[in-house]
Amino acid sequence: MNCIILISSPGAGKGTVSQYIKDNYNIDHISTGNLLRKKSETSKEIKDVLDKGLFVDDNTLINVLEERLKKQKNDFILDGTPRKLSQFSLLEDLFKKYNINIKRVIFIDINFMIALKRIMKRKVCENCNIVYNTNINRCPKCNNILVRRSDDKVFLYIKRYLLFKKTIRKIIYHYKDKLSVIYNNKDLNYLYKEIDSLIKGDD
């Protein structure tokens, strides 16, 4: 089973890229952020950490991810992990346990101010788990009401962004042999062409 890892600062477009790959290349999408937010509905400890814009502890993250991987049969995109140096070995041990190969690592880079503006417009369909940067109020796919995420606040975004910047160099270095960089500072058509070039190049 193969995996594409997506890494980026918050708001850089992991959800958008994941959805595009899923829809156009028939690859499953696993978001550790979504898994943790779902888990937070029954775990006050996780909810408190997420509401403060912090990272959950590594063991909690890996345990939540493993619960999902037990059900996984097809190639998939992993969005949101790793984010810290301490998670590399835990993730690799988990992948070894389930015979998962990291095929490619995609780093989505973005200008800070562009990302911040997109965050302020971001809404999510809790039914489809699709992210929209738009002023519409209902999901075009299922008509569910779109909501703002609890961590999409300016001060929390800046906190999450600074945490990410502390670790990105180590993440890039660790995956340098499988790493590709996409810049998401332009329109979606440009972004999708970049993705197509990467994914088709792997065929």
DOKEVO-100153 format. One record per residue: x negated, y, z of N, C-alpha, C in turn; residue number from 1. Coordinates in nm, 2 decimals. Each point is the difference from the previous one (the first is absolute). Layout:
REM DOKEVO-100153
    n_px    n_py    n_pz   ca_px   ca_py   ca_pz    c_px    c_py    c_pz  rolo
       X       Y       Z       X       Y       Z       X       Y       Z   NUM
...
END
This chain:
REM DOKEVO-100153
    n_px    n_py    n_pz   ca_px   ca_py   ca_pz    c_px    c_py    c_pz  rolo
   -0.08   -0.12    0.00    0.08    0.12    0.00   -0.09    0.12    0.00     1
    0.03    0.10   -0.09   -0.08    0.12   -0.01    0.07    0.12    0.06     2
   -0.09    0.10    0.05    0.05    0.12    0.06   -0.06    0.12   -0.06     3
    0.07    0.10   -0.02   -0.05    0.14   -0.03    0.02    0.08    0.12     4
   -0.11    0.06    0.05    0.01    0.08    0.12    0.00    0.15   -0.05     5
    0.10    0.07    0.06    0.01    0.15   -0.03   -0.04    0.07    0.12     6
   -0.09    0.10   -0.01   -0.04    0.09    0.11    0.01    0.14   -0.05     7
    0.04    0.09    0.10    0.01    0.14   -0.03    0.04    0.07    0.12     8
   -0.02    0.13    0.00    0.05    0.09    0.11    0.15   -0.01    0.00     9
    0.06    0.03    0.11    0.15    0.01    0.01    0.05    0.10   -0.11    10
    0.11   -0.04   -0.07    0.06    0.09   -0.10   -0.07    0.00   -0.13    11
   -0.10   -0.09   -0.02   -0.07    0.00   -0.13    0.07   -0.08   -0.11    12
    0.10   -0.08    0.04    0.08   -0.07   -0.10   -0.01   -0.15    0.00    13
   -0.04   -0.06    0.11   -0.01   -0.15    0.01    0.13   -0.06   -0.03    14
    0.11    0.06    0.05    0.13   -0.06   -0.02    0.05    0.01   -0.15    15
   -0.03    0.12   -0.06    0.03    0.02   -0.14   -0.08   -0.10   -0.09    16
   -0.13   -0.01    0.03   -0.08   -0.09   -0.08    0.04   -0.15    0.02    17
    0.03   -0.03    0.12    0.05   -0.14    0.03    0.12   -0.04   -0.07    18
    0.10    0.10    0.00    0.13   -0.03   -0.06   -0.02   -0.01   -0.15    19
   -0.09    0.08   -0.06   -0.02   -0.01   -0.15   -0.06   -0.13   -0.03    20
   -0.10   -0.05    0.07   -0.07   -0.13   -0.03    0.10   -0.11    0.02    21
    0.08    0.01    0.11    0.10   -0.11    0.03    0.10   -0.01   -0.12    22
    0.05    0.12   -0.04    0.10    0.00   -0.11   -0.05   -0.04   -0.13    23
   -0.12    0.03   -0.03   -0.06   -0.02   -0.14   -0.09   -0.12   -0.01    24
   -0.05   -0.05    0.11   -0.09   -0.12   -0.01    0.05   -0.12    0.08    25
    0.12    0.01    0.06    0.05   -0.11    0.08   -0.09   -0.05    0.11    26
   -0.05    0.10    0.07   -0.08   -0.03    0.12    0.07    0.05    0.12    27
    0.00   -0.08    0.11    0.07    0.03    0.12   -0.07    0.12    0.07    28
    0.07    0.07    0.09   -0.05    0.11    0.07    0.01   -0.02    0.15    29
   -0.11    0.01    0.07    0.01   -0.01    0.15   -0.06    0.13    0.05    30
    0.08    0.07    0.07   -0.05    0.12    0.07    0.00   -0.02    0.15    31
   -0.12    0.01    0.06   -0.01   -0.01    0.14    0.07    0.11    0.07    32
    0.00    0.12   -0.06    0.08    0.11    0.06    0.14   -0.04    0.02    33
    0.06   -0.05   -0.11    0.14   -0.04    0.00    0.03   -0.11    0.11    34
   -0.10   -0.10    0.00    0.01   -0.11    0.10    0.00    0.05    0.14    35
   -0.09    0.10    0.03   -0.01    0.05    0.13    0.12    0.09    0.04    36
    0.05    0.07   -0.10    0.12    0.08    0.03    0.12   -0.09    0.03    37
    0.01   -0.11   -0.08    0.11   -0.09    0.03   -0.02   -0.06    0.14    38
   -0.12   -0.04    0.03   -0.03   -0.06    0.13    0.03    0.10    0.11    39
   -0.02    0.13   -0.02    0.02    0.10    0.10    0.14    0.01    0.04    40
    0.09   -0.05   -0.08    0.15    0.00    0.04    0.02   -0.09    0.13    41
   -0.09   -0.09    0.02    0.02   -0.09    0.12   -0.12    0.01    0.09    42
   -0.10    0.08   -0.03   -0.12    0.02    0.08   -0.02    0.15    0.03    43
    0.03    0.04    0.12   -0.02    0.14    0.04   -0.14    0.04    0.00    44
   -0.09   -0.10    0.03   -0.14    0.03    0.00   -0.05    0.04   -0.14    45
    0.04   -0.07   -0.10   -0.04    0.03   -0.14    0.06    0.13   -0.04    46
    0.13    0.02    0.03    0.07    0.12   -0.03   -0.07    0.13    0.06    47
   -0.04   -0.01    0.12   -0.07    0.11    0.07   -0.13    0.04   -0.07    48
   -0.07   -0.11   -0.05   -0.13    0.03   -0.06    0.02    0.06   -0.14    49
    0.10   -0.05   -0.08    0.03    0.05   -0.13    0.05    0.15    0.01    50
    0.08    0.03    0.10    0.06    0.13    0.01   -0.11    0.10    0.04    51
   -0.11   -0.04    0.05   -0.11    0.09    0.04   -0.10    0.01   -0.12    52
    0.03   -0.07   -0.11   -0.09    0.01   -0.12   -0.13   -0.08    0.02    53
    0.00   -0.09    0.09   -0.12   -0.08    0.03    0.00   -0.14   -0.07    54
   -0.11   -0.07    0.01    0.00   -0.14   -0.05    0.03   -0.09    0.11    55
    0.08   -0.11   -0.03    0.02   -0.10    0.09   -0.13   -0.08    0.02    56
   -0.01   -0.07    0.11   -0.12   -0.08    0.02   -0.01   -0.11   -0.10    57
   -0.13   -0.04   -0.03   -0.03   -0.10   -0.11    0.08   -0.13    0.02    58
    0.00   -0.05    0.12    0.06   -0.13    0.02    0.15    0.00   -0.04    59
    0.07    0.11    0.05    0.14    0.01   -0.04    0.02    0.01   -0.15    60
   -0.08    0.08   -0.06    0.01    0.01   -0.15   -0.02   -0.13   -0.07    61
   -0.10   -0.07    0.04   -0.03   -0.13   -0.07    0.11   -0.10    0.03    62
    0.05    0.00    0.12    0.11   -0.10    0.04    0.12    0.03   -0.08    63
    0.04    0.13   -0.02    0.11    0.03   -0.08   -0.02   -0.03   -0.15    64
   -0.12    0.02   -0.05   -0.03   -0.03   -0.13    0.01   -0.16   -0.03    65
   -0.06   -0.07    0.10    0.00   -0.15   -0.01    0.14   -0.05   -0.01    66
    0.09    0.05    0.08    0.14   -0.04    0.00    0.06    0.01   -0.14    67
   -0.04    0.10   -0.08    0.05    0.02   -0.13   -0.08   -0.09   -0.10    68
   -0.13   -0.02    0.02   -0.07   -0.08   -0.09    0.03   -0.15    0.00    69
    0.06   -0.04    0.12    0.04   -0.14    0.01    0.11   -0.03   -0.11    70
    0.07    0.10   -0.04    0.11   -0.02   -0.10   -0.04    0.02   -0.14    71
   -0.13    0.05   -0.02   -0.04    0.05   -0.13   -0.05   -0.12   -0.09    72
    0.05    0.00   -0.12   -0.04   -0.11   -0.10   -0.06    0.06   -0.12    73
    0.02    0.12   -0.03   -0.04    0.06   -0.13   -0.11    0.11    0.02    74
   -0.07    0.04   -0.10   -0.09    0.11    0.00    0.07    0.12    0.06    75
   -0.08    0.09    0.07    0.07    0.11    0.06   -0.10    0.12    0.01    76
    0.07    0.12    0.02   -0.07    0.12    0.03    0.00    0.02    0.15    77
   -0.11    0.04    0.06    0.00    0.03    0.14   -0.03    0.15    0.02    78
    0.10    0.07    0.06    0.00    0.14    0.01   -0.01    0.04    0.15    79
   -0.11    0.07    0.04   -0.01    0.05    0.13   -0.10   -0.06    0.10    80
   -0.06   -0.10   -0.05   -0.11   -0.07    0.08   -0.11   -0.05   -0.09    81
   -0.12    0.01    0.03   -0.06    0.05    0.13   -0.01    0.15    0.01    82
    0.00    0.06    0.12   -0.02    0.14    0.02   -0.11    0.03    0.09    83
   -0.06   -0.11    0.06   -0.11    0.02    0.09   -0.10   -0.11   -0.02    84
   -0.13    0.03    0.03   -0.10   -0.09   -0.01    0.02   -0.13    0.08    85
    0.06    0.01    0.11    0.03   -0.11    0.09    0.10   -0.10   -0.06    86
    0.07    0.04   -0.10    0.11   -0.08   -0.07   -0.06   -0.09   -0.11    87
   -0.12    0.03   -0.05   -0.05   -0.08   -0.11   -0.01   -0.15    0.03    88
   -0.07   -0.03    0.11   -0.02   -0.14    0.03    0.13   -0.07    0.03    89
    0.09    0.07    0.07    0.13   -0.06    0.04    0.08   -0.03   -0.13    90
    0.00    0.09   -0.09    0.07   -0.02   -0.13   -0.06   -0.11   -0.08    91
   -0.13    0.00   -0.01   -0.07   -0.10   -0.08    0.02   -0.14    0.06    92
    0.00   -0.01    0.13    0.03   -0.13    0.07    0.15   -0.05   -0.03    93
    0.09    0.10    0.00    0.14   -0.03   -0.03    0.01   -0.05   -0.15    94
   -0.06    0.07   -0.09    0.00   -0.03   -0.14   -0.06   -0.14   -0.02    95
   -0.11   -0.03    0.07   -0.06   -0.13   -0.02    0.10   -0.11    0.05    96
    0.07    0.02    0.11    0.09   -0.09    0.06    0.11   -0.04   -0.10    97
    0.05    0.10   -0.08    0.11   -0.02   -0.10   -0.05   -0.01   -0.14    98
   -0.13   -0.01   -0.02   -0.06   -0.02   -0.13    0.04    0.11   -0.10    99
   -0.03    0.13    0.05    0.04    0.12   -0.08   -0.13    0.06   -0.05   100
   -0.01    0.03   -0.13   -0.11    0.06   -0.06    0.02    0.15   -0.03   101
   -0.09    0.08    0.04    0.01    0.15   -0.03   -0.04    0.02   -0.14   102
    0.09    0.02   -0.09   -0.04    0.02   -0.14   -0.05    0.14   -0.03   103
    0.06    0.10    0.06   -0.04    0.13   -0.03    0.04    0.09    0.12   104
   -0.07    0.11    0.02    0.03    0.10    0.10    0.01    0.13   -0.07   105
    0.12    0.07    0.01    0.03    0.12   -0.07    0.00    0.11    0.11   106
   -0.08    0.10   -0.02    0.00    0.12    0.09    0.07    0.11   -0.08   107
    0.11    0.05    0.06    0.08    0.11   -0.06   -0.04    0.13    0.07   108
   -0.07    0.08   -0.07   -0.06    0.13    0.05    0.10    0.11   -0.03   109
    0.01    0.10    0.08    0.09    0.11   -0.02   -0.05    0.13    0.08   110
    0.03    0.11   -0.06   -0.03    0.13    0.07    0.09    0.01    0.12   111
   -0.05    0.05    0.11    0.07    0.01    0.13    0.13    0.08   -0.01   112
   -0.01    0.12   -0.07    0.12    0.08    0.00    0.11   -0.06   -0.09   113
   -0.04   -0.06   -0.11    0.10   -0.07   -0.08    0.07   -0.11    0.08   114
   -0.08   -0.08    0.07    0.06   -0.11    0.08    0.09    0.06    0.11   115
   -0.04    0.11    0.06    0.09    0.06    0.11    0.13    0.05   -0.06   116
    0.00    0.06   -0.12    0.12    0.05   -0.06    0.09   -0.12   -0.03   117
   -0.06   -0.11   -0.05    0.09   -0.12   -0.03    0.06   -0.06    0.12   118
   -0.08    0.00    0.11    0.05   -0.06    0.12    0.12    0.08    0.05   119
    0.00    0.13   -0.02    0.11    0.08    0.05    0.13   -0.02   -0.08   120
   -0.01   -0.06   -0.12    0.11   -0.03   -0.08    0.04   -0.15    0.00   121
   -0.08   -0.08    0.07    0.01   -0.14   -0.01    0.13   -0.05    0.07   122
    0.07   -0.09   -0.06    0.11   -0.07    0.06   -0.01   -0.15   -0.04   123
    0.06   -0.08    0.09   -0.01   -0.15   -0.02    0.14   -0.06    0.00   124
    0.01   -0.10   -0.09    0.12   -0.09    0.01   -0.03   -0.11    0.09   125
    0.07   -0.01    0.11   -0.03   -0.11    0.10    0.06   -0.13   -0.05   126
    0.08    0.00   -0.10    0.05   -0.13   -0.06   -0.10   -0.05   -0.10   127
   -0.04    0.08   -0.10   -0.10   -0.04   -0.10   -0.14    0.01    0.04   128
   -0.03    0.08    0.10   -0.14    0.03    0.04   -0.07    0.08   -0.11   129
    0.07    0.08   -0.08   -0.06    0.08   -0.10   -0.02    0.14    0.05   130
   -0.11    0.06   -0.03   -0.03    0.14    0.04    0.03    0.09   -0.11   131
    0.07    0.11    0.03    0.03    0.10   -0.10   -0.06    0.14    0.04   132
   -0.06    0.07   -0.09   -0.04    0.14    0.02    0.10    0.09   -0.08   133
    0.11    0.03    0.07    0.11    0.06   -0.08    0.10    0.07    0.10   134
    0.09    0.07   -0.06    0.10    0.07    0.09    0.13   -0.08    0.00   135
    0.01   -0.11   -0.07    0.12   -0.08    0.00    0.03   -0.06    0.14   136
    0.12   -0.04    0.02    0.04   -0.05    0.14    0.03   -0.15    0.00   137
    0.02   -0.05   -0.12    0.04   -0.15   -0.01   -0.10   -0.07   -0.10   138
   -0.02   -0.13    0.03   -0.09   -0.08   -0.08    0.06   -0.03   -0.13   139
   -0.07    0.03   -0.11    0.06   -0.02   -0.14    0.02   -0.15   -0.02   140
   -0.06   -0.09    0.07    0.01   -0.14   -0.02    0.12   -0.06    0.07   141
    0.02    0.03    0.13    0.10   -0.06    0.08    0.10    0.09    0.06   142
   -0.02    0.13   -0.02    0.09    0.11    0.05   -0.01    0.01    0.15   143
   -0.09   -0.06    0.07   -0.02    0.01    0.14   -0.05    0.15    0.03   144
    0.04    0.05    0.12   -0.05    0.13    0.04   -0.15    0.00    0.02   145
   -0.07    0.10   -0.06   -0.14    0.01    0.02   -0.03    0.07    0.14   146
   -0.11   -0.04    0.06   -0.03    0.06    0.13   -0.15    0.05    0.01   147
   -0.03    0.09    0.08   -0.14    0.04    0.03   -0.06   -0.09    0.10   148
   -0.12   -0.04   -0.02   -0.07   -0.08    0.10   -0.03    0.08    0.12   149
    0.00   -0.07    0.12   -0.02    0.08    0.13   -0.14    0.06    0.00   150
   -0.10   -0.06   -0.07   -0.14    0.05    0.01   -0.03    0.10   -0.11   151
    0.10    0.04   -0.08   -0.02    0.09   -0.11    0.02    0.15    0.05   152
   -0.09    0.03    0.09    0.00    0.14    0.06   -0.14    0.05   -0.03   153
   -0.01    0.14   -0.01   -0.13    0.06   -0.04   -0.11   -0.04    0.10   154
    0.02    0.02    0.13   -0.10   -0.02    0.09   -0.04   -0.15    0.01   155
    0.10   -0.09   -0.02   -0.04   -0.14    0.00   -0.07   -0.04   -0.13   156
    0.04    0.06   -0.11   -0.07   -0.03   -0.12   -0.15    0.04    0.01   157
   -0.02    0.12    0.05   -0.14    0.04    0.01   -0.08   -0.09    0.09   158
    0.06   -0.04    0.11   -0.06   -0.10    0.09   -0.04   -0.13   -0.07   159
    0.10   -0.05   -0.07   -0.02   -0.13   -0.07   -0.11    0.02   -0.11   160
    0.00    0.11   -0.07   -0.09    0.03   -0.11   -0.14    0.00    0.06   161
   -0.02    0.07    0.11   -0.14    0.01    0.06   -0.05   -0.13    0.05   162
    0.10   -0.08    0.06   -0.04   -0.14    0.04   -0.05   -0.08   -0.12   163
    0.07    0.02   -0.12   -0.04   -0.08   -0.12   -0.13    0.05   -0.05   164
   -0.03    0.13    0.00   -0.12    0.05   -0.05   -0.12   -0.05    0.08   165
    0.02   -0.03    0.12   -0.11   -0.05    0.09   -0.05   -0.14   -0.05   166
    0.09   -0.07   -0.06   -0.03   -0.14   -0.03   -0.02   -0.03   -0.15   167
    0.05    0.09   -0.09    0.00   -0.03   -0.14   -0.13   -0.04   -0.06   168
   -0.11    0.07    0.04   -0.13   -0.04   -0.06   -0.04   -0.14    0.03   169
    0.03   -0.04    0.13   -0.04   -0.14    0.03    0.09   -0.10   -0.07   170
    0.12    0.03   -0.03    0.09   -0.09   -0.07   -0.05   -0.01   -0.15   171
   -0.03    0.12   -0.06   -0.04    0.00   -0.14   -0.13   -0.08   -0.01   172
   -0.09    0.02    0.09   -0.13   -0.07    0.00    0.02   -0.15    0.01   173
    0.09   -0.04    0.09    0.02   -0.14    0.03    0.05   -0.08   -0.13   174
    0.09    0.07   -0.07    0.06   -0.06   -0.12   -0.06    0.05   -0.13   175
   -0.12    0.06    0.00   -0.06    0.06   -0.12    0.00   -0.09   -0.12   176
   -0.02   -0.13    0.02   -0.01   -0.09   -0.12    0.13   -0.02   -0.07   177
    0.11    0.02    0.07    0.13   -0.02   -0.06    0.08    0.13   -0.01   178
   -0.06    0.11    0.02    0.07    0.13    0.02    0.02    0.07   -0.13   179
    0.12    0.05   -0.02    0.04    0.09   -0.11    0.06    0.13    0.06   180
   -0.02    0.11   -0.06    0.06    0.13    0.06    0.09    0.06   -0.10   181
    0.12    0.04    0.05    0.10    0.07   -0.08    0.03    0.13    0.06   182
    0.01    0.11   -0.08    0.03    0.13    0.06    0.14    0.03   -0.03   183
    0.07    0.03    0.11    0.15    0.02   -0.01    0.03    0.15    0.02   184
   -0.07    0.09   -0.07    0.02    0.14    0.01    0.08    0.06   -0.11   185
    0.04   -0.09   -0.10    0.07    0.05   -0.12    0.14   -0.06    0.00   186
    0.06   -0.02   -0.11    0.14   -0.05   -0.01    0.00   -0.15    0.00   187
    0.12   -0.06    0.01    0.01   -0.14    0.02   -0.04   -0.07   -0.13   188
    0.02    0.06   -0.12   -0.04   -0.07   -0.12   -0.15   -0.03    0.00   189
   -0.08    0.10    0.04   -0.14   -0.01    0.01   -0.04   -0.12    0.10   190
    0.07    0.00    0.11   -0.02   -0.10    0.11    0.03   -0.14   -0.06   191
    0.11   -0.01   -0.07    0.04   -0.13   -0.05   -0.10   -0.05   -0.10   192
   -0.05    0.09   -0.09   -0.10   -0.04   -0.10   -0.12   -0.06    0.06   193
   -0.04    0.07    0.11   -0.12   -0.05    0.07    0.02   -0.14    0.06   194
    0.12   -0.02    0.06    0.03   -0.13    0.06    0.00   -0.11   -0.11   195
    0.07    0.03   -0.11    0.00   -0.09   -0.12   -0.14   -0.04   -0.04   196
   -0.08    0.10   -0.01   -0.14   -0.03   -0.05   -0.07   -0.10    0.10   197
    0.02    0.02    0.13   -0.07   -0.09    0.10    0.06   -0.14   -0.01   198
    0.13   -0.01    0.01    0.07   -0.13    0.01   -0.02   -0.08   -0.13   199
    0.02    0.06   -0.11   -0.02   -0.07   -0.13   -0.14   -0.04   -0.02   200
   -0.10    0.08    0.06   -0.14   -0.03   -0.01   -0.03   -0.13    0.07   201
    0.08   -0.04    0.10   -0.02   -0.12    0.07    0.05   -0.13   -0.07   202
    0.08    0.02   -0.10    0.06   -0.12   -0.07   -0.10   -0.07   -0.08   203
END
